[in-house]
């Protein structure tokens, strides 16, 4: 059964429809990248998946016992967080609040937080102040927090924005590792080339149109050909490139 | 020194003002951290102006001041939050609109009813203004504020740090924002009489900013802010008594001085740290 089923849904905000008649299934352990131009509805789709806004038409349903409040979400960092006085462990454990909550955090919640800090490699920084970390470290902390909220599905909103090339590569490796541990990944990204080399499936949103399929199919699709600048490494394409075809 | 304190606390009105002031300082300091971090620093200022309007209207119509002010300020707090969520009017513009309107209404009512003598005490606070009934009501409200804040502490942190994430993971952010607005409104109402409507917002902003200079954990910021606020109030009140200066203004000046000291500590500390690194 699919983890997420979107059935003929239309989405938008402020009365405007930006996505119409979208139908797709996302299965467990998928690594889906959502790409597309600015304004094509990537963020709107993400907000609908998170339940922050409701689809105008159609339904989004969750399978495999996934609850909407159990989606781990890595948002883009806000201005407020740049000078926020909080320790790393305070930030990470706040991700546990979607589980049953009493006045104090339980031992189990503290263990979850510690485990996820280990997983993203920020356990050593746990007593540091969040505002004094580097961009890459901050993003790892936020990832650990979103892991506290979920066991199944992570939605990442442009996780490498503002990171240097090294930190970007580290972040992609980390996400790939999480995916191989069985966590389904949905990532909104502008970085199409990395998306194609990392993700198992690509969702390309475009005005009045969309593409959903494997990364390889995407390279051969019309939308993909317009968007990707590098060549597809498969035999068929190399053959065509040699024969003088460009922008394949 | 001790003689002065003993003499000071032999007056009943000072004891009343001291109890109310201590509780208000503590509430304001706790809420202040959240408000400053959420970029709502001016909400205290706006609400206190509304409070001035409400007090003026109540006085000229011979109604009990607190019973009019509490519902009006709570309503204003909700309105301000709603306005700043609707992005058509910015939060800061909304506060400016509401506070100047309320101030104008207050001044008009005061001048019509001809109770000009009270204007000064509304604006800048008066230590004589608290009656025993006021003091009891203030104490109850303050205890409510502190208990609610403690109960919701973790959720308030989450909502302050990242509202979108909290909402996406199923936290009822609307409820917590309402709780914060409600608590702020109550704090303003009970602090207004002693500190004055023009000065009460300092209690919200200064302790939070001072402690954010040096503390690195949210919990220590909250605790430090509470302690600073209590100490500043005590020192300000004693100064006011011994030098015969207005209480509200003295407390604010002490708070400002503390802020400057913490600022300097922060600068010196980071310079030292940099040199150690080199």
Interface residues (C-beta under 8 A of the other chain):
Chain A: X50 X51 X52 X67 X68 X69 X70 X71 X72 X73 X75 X78 X80 X81 X83 X84 X85 X86 X87 X90 X91 X94 X95 X97 X98 X101 X103 X104 X105 X128 X129 X132 X145 X146 X149
Chain B: X37 X38 X39 X150 X151 X153 X154 X155 X157 X158 X160 X161 X162 X164 X165 X166 X167 X168 X169 X170 X171 X212 X215 X216 X217 X218 X219 X221
